[in-house]
Amino acid sequence: MDIYLSPEQAYHFVPRFTIEVAHDRVEQKKTSLVAGAVSSLLSRPNPDDIHMVSTENRLEPYWVIAASARTLYDRNRSYIVTVSGPEVQRVTIFGQDLPVDTKTKEGAGITLNSVEHCLEERRTTRAFDGLSGEKLDPGKYQSFAKTVIVDLENFSPAGTLVVPPQVRAQAVVRQVLAEVIKPVQNAQVILEEVVNVETIEVNFRPVYALEYEWAAKGKRTVIEFDALTGEFNAGGKKLSAQIKGLVSRDLLFDITADAAGMLVPGGGIAVKLVKAVVDRSKAK
């Protein structure tokens, strides 16, 4: 099996909404967002009692992996062809006499031995949260413009926390390969077995984390605002105190020739890993 890896890429999205817009929108909903389940007609807080105490402007990572598999193989197959009536004793096909078997499941028939020439192809695209590894909708941010990060190690926009992925490339690539690599059934000869990992990219999307305090109840809530879609929720958290390590290309894109065998689900398969292939078909 040959696995071809496209060049790894890193991108970042420019916010569609400013933090001022995020603050204004959240302010209009802060009473219900902060009070949550304890809010009622009798205990609804005064909006003036809820204050924003801090903000965090950050870029959160997610992976996009696309892969395809192509397997070309031959397998032996016997076909049972029923004959036209009980009077038929044998049939001549392509100059060969074939006896009629009266004990087949379909009734009296002849057996044709053949070689099937088969092609199986699969392709999939998946997105994964860079912190938890959970699957995401790969098309959610597809329509938004993004910019290539040329120097990942030194990527640090002013006033922005760049959150490094906790899930590495090898882990998410392996999950996608498990979907496109399937065992071949009853193959006599495998003529070609090629896997193309066409996309390996980490994307950083802008998020604002607005922390509010309801002093009377001793309650603090972090509201996360998606600066691309405008969606927000009150189940967020601040990440600045939890971030460990820097963003490093070598650590993130940790797919090496030595690790090739680990990528294939099940293991025990001879794998050749070829990196940084953009379009092999053009070279043919």
N, C-alpha and C positions, 0 to 999 in steps of 0.2 A: 504494500500500500504506500502510495506517495501522498504526502500532505503538503500542499503549497500554501504558504502564508503571504497575504498581501502586506504591504508596508503598514506599520502601526501609525495611527494618527491621533492627535489630541486637538480638541476644539473648545471654544468657549462662546457662550451666547451673550449678546449685549441686551441688557434689560429693556423691555418694552415700557415698563412702568417705573417711574422714579420712586425713591423711598418716601418722598412727600405725598405722592398719590396713594401709596400703600397706607401711609399713616392716616390720611384723610378718610379712606374707605373703611379702615378698621375702626377708626374713632366712631363712625356711625353705627357700628355693630358691637362695640366693646362691651356694652352692658350684658347682652345675651351671651357673648363669647366668653367673658370672664366669669360671670355668675353661673352659667351653665345650669346644671340640674337643680341647684339650690334656689334659682330664681323663680319667683311666683308673684302673684298679685300682692301678697302680704309681705314678702321679703325682697322685693325688687330693689336693687341698689340705686342710689342716686348716681348718674353718670359722672358728677363732679367728684365722687368719692373714689373713682378708678383713674389712676394716673399711669402714663407710660414712664418706666424707670430706665429702660435701656433699649438699644437697637443693635442688631448684628447684621451686617451686610456680608453675605457669603456666596461662594460658588460651590454647589454640591455636585458630586460626580455621578455619572451613570454610564454604563457600557452599552455599545451596540455591536453585535457580532452577527455577521451573515456568512453562511457556509453552504456549499453544495457538494454533492457526492455523485460520482459516475462509476458504475461497475459494468463491465462488458465481459460476458462469460458464455460458455457452452455447457449444455447439460443433455444427457441422454433421456429420451422419452419414448415410451411405447404407446401407440394409438390403436385402439380397437375399433375396427370398422365392420359394421354388420353387413351381411350379404343379403341378396334380394329374396332368397327363399331357401327352404330346407333341401332343395335338390342340388344346390351348389356344393361341389366337393372341394374345389380349389380355384384360386384366382391368380391370374398372371398380371403383374404390375411391373412396368419398366423391364420386361424380359425375365422377371423372376417369378417362379411359381410359389405361391403361398398357400399352405393347407388351411382349411376351414376348421376352426375350433368351435365345437358345439357347446362348450361349457363356460363360455364367458358370461358375465353378468347381464350384458345387453342381448344375449342370445347368440345364435351362430354368427361367427365373424372371423376376420383375419387380423393378425397383429402386424402393425407397421412399426419397425424400429427406426428411430430418427435421432438426429442431433438438433436441439433447439439453440438458436443463436440469440442470446438475451441481452437486453440493455435495461438497467435500472438507474433512474436519476431522482435525486431528492434535493430540495433547497429550502432553507428557512432563514429568517431574520429574527433575532431576539434582542431584547433590551433588559438590562439588569441594574438595579440600584447599586451604586458603588459602595455603599456603606453596609447594607444588609444582605445583598445578593439576591433579593427578591425580584421576580420578573415584573417588568413594566410594559406598558403599551409602547412598542417601538415607533409608532407613528405620532405619538402625542406632541412631540416638539419638532417634527419633521418639516413643518412649514415655516419655521422661524429661521432667520439667517444666522449663521455662525461663522466664527473666524478661526483660522488655523493657529494653534499655539506652536510657534517655531522652537522656542527655548523653554521646554517644560520645567526644567529645574529652576529657572529664574523667573518663572511666571508668577507675578505678585502685584496685581493691580492695587493702586493706592486705596487704603481704607476698606479693603475687601479681604475676608478670610477665605483662602483657597483650601478646601477640605480634601485631603488626599483619600483616594479609594482605600477601603479596608479589604476589598475583594480584588484579587489580582487577575490579570488577563488569562493565565493558565486555567484558573477555576471556571471562568465563564465560557471560555472556548471549549473546554471539555464537555460542559453541559450541552452546548449546541451540537458538538460532534456526536453526542449520544443520540440525537434526533435524526441525523443524516446518515450515520454509519449503521447499517443493519446487516446481520449475517446473511450470506447467500445460501439459498436452499438447493441442495442436490446438484451443485455445480461440479462438473468433471474437470473443467479447465477455466481458470480465471484469466482472461486476456488483458484486462486493464482494470485497475482499482485506484481511482484518483479522487482526492478530496481537496477542494479549493476553499480556504477560509478567505473569503473575498473582502470582508470588512472587519477590522479590529480597531475600534476607536473608543476613546474615553471622551465624554462630553461634560463640560462644567456649566450647569444652569444656575441662574441668579435667584437667590432666595433672601427675603428680608425676615429676620426674626425680631418681632416687637414684643418686649416684655412689659406686662402691665401688673400693677399691684392694686389689690383691693384691701387697703389697710385695715378697715373695720373688721374684716374677717381673717386677716393675716394670710391672705391668699395671693399667690403670684401665678400668672399664666403667660406662656409664651405663644404668641400667635404667629404662625408662619405664613408668609405671603409669597406666592409664586410670581416672580417679576416678569414671566413670559405670558402666562395664561390669565393672571389676575385672580386666581383661586386662593382662598386662605382658609386656615383651620386653626382651632385652639388647642390642638394636641401636640404642639411643637416643643422644642427645647433649644437651648443655646449650646453651641458646639465648641466655642473657643477654649473652654477649660478642658475639653476631652480630646482635643486634637493632639496626636503624638506622631512625630516623624514629619518629614518633608515629602513633597511630591518629587519622585525620582523616576525617570523613564526606565532605567534598568530594573527597578523594583516592580514597577507596574507591568511592563511588558516583559514578563519573565518566561517567555516561551523560547526554549533553546533546543538545539539538536539532542542534547543529553536527556531532555525531558519529553522527547517525542513519544516514546512508548507509553508514558503516563497519560497522554491525551486521549488515547483510543480506549473507549469503554471495553472492559473485559480483559484487556491486556493480552499478552502472548502473541501479538501480531507484529511481524517485521514491518517497521515504519521508516520511511525516508522523509526527512523534513527539509523542505526548501523554503527559505525565507525571502521576503521582498520580491515577489513575482507579481508584476502588475497585470500583464496580459500575455499569457504564454501562447495563445492562439496566433498572435501576430508574428511570432517567431517561427511558426511552422511554414 
